[in-house]
Amino acid sequence: MRRAFTLIELLVVIGMIALLMGAIGSGVNRSRKRAMVAKATQDAREITNAILAYENYAPDRSLESKANNSWQDTTEGAMGMILGREATEGGETVPILYNAQIRGGGIRDPWGECYQYIIRKAGTISGTSGRNQSFITAPSLPNFYRLTDEERQ
C-alpha cells in the first residue's frame, strides 16, 4: 500500500524551503552590495591614477588648465583627457589612460550616478607655475552616503 504525504508534512517542507531561500537571498544581496562598493572604490582610484598619468604623459602637459575648485561630473567631454579623445597642439591624441564604459554620457558608478572629481592647486607657493606646481586630485563617490559605516569599511 502506498502512503501519501499529509498536508502538515508538505507545509513543513515548504516552510523549510522558504526559510532557506530567505537566508540565501539576504546573503546574496549583502554580497552584491559589497561588490558594488568594491567596484566603485576601485573605479575612483583608477580615475585618480589616470588623471595623474595624464600630466606625466608628456613634459608639456599640466593639470593647470584643468584645475578648478569645484566638483565636476565625469562626463565624456570633461574626461576626454583620460579617455583618449583630447587632441594636442600637434594634432596627435592623448592615449587612452582609462578604459571606461560610458553609460548615459559619463562614467557612472554601479548605482547609475556619475562619479565626481576635483583638481585644484595644492598650495599657494609664490613664484611657482606649470610643472613645478603641485595639484591635488580627488574623486567622489556620489552614492557612498547611502551605505552604513560598517559597509563603508
ABEGO torsion letter per residue (X at the ends): XBBBBBAAAAAAAAAAAAAAAAAAAAAAAAAAAAAAAAAAAAAAAAAAAAAAAAAAABAABBAAAABBABBBBBBAAAAAAAAGABBBAAGBBBBBABBBBBBGGBBBBAAGBBBBBBBBBABBBBGBBEAABBBBBBBBBAAAAABBAAAAX
